[in-house]
Amino acid sequence: MRTSDSRLDPERVLSTDRDLQEVLRLLLREANQRQFWLIFLDRAKRIVGPLMPMDDYPISPDSPSEIEGRVDDPMIDVLWDRIGEIVQLVGAASLVLVWERRGPAKFSNADLSWARAFSAATADGGPPIRAQFVLHSSGIRQIAVDDLI
């Protein structure tokens, strides 16, 4: 990922939320479809591993899974377990979630429902979530802790 834009340097340390938002704005630009992105950070707060889009997830994090061996488990539990496995595979220290969907910058109930569910999932262990964002039709907006209350 070599580029002439130093803001996208793969060695760039994303020490502040503003740095992180700037890079995400450059990488993802604006929403095209309903999906969420997994972005992995190493201990030095640099992006590590692939940026992973995941589509076709249910509207509610409490929807039952259809995964063999996990049927009827809440989808949030299944996804959180799988994400934990990926974090280990890529050697990440933390995770950034970006909820992509067309529409206004205002958070939807579905945006906040998933963001809350993932925040709650971290209480039971797994990788820390550094930040969550919504990628909307005209840009990107961070979900603050206060938005989850």
Salt bridges, closest charged atoms under 4 A:
ASP5 OD2 - ARG7 NH2 2.81
ASP9 OD1 - ARG2 NH1 3.67
GLU11 OE1 - ARG46 NH1 3.12
ASP17 OD1 - ARG130 NE 3.65
ASP19 OD1 - ARG12 NH2 3.41
GLU22 OE2 - ARG7 NH1 3.90
GLU22 OE1 - ARG12 NH2 2.71
ASP42 OD2 - ARG46 NH2 2.90
ASP73 OD2 - ARG70 NE 2.59
ASP81 OD2 - ARG70 NH1 2.79
ASP111 OD2 - ARG101 NH2 2.80
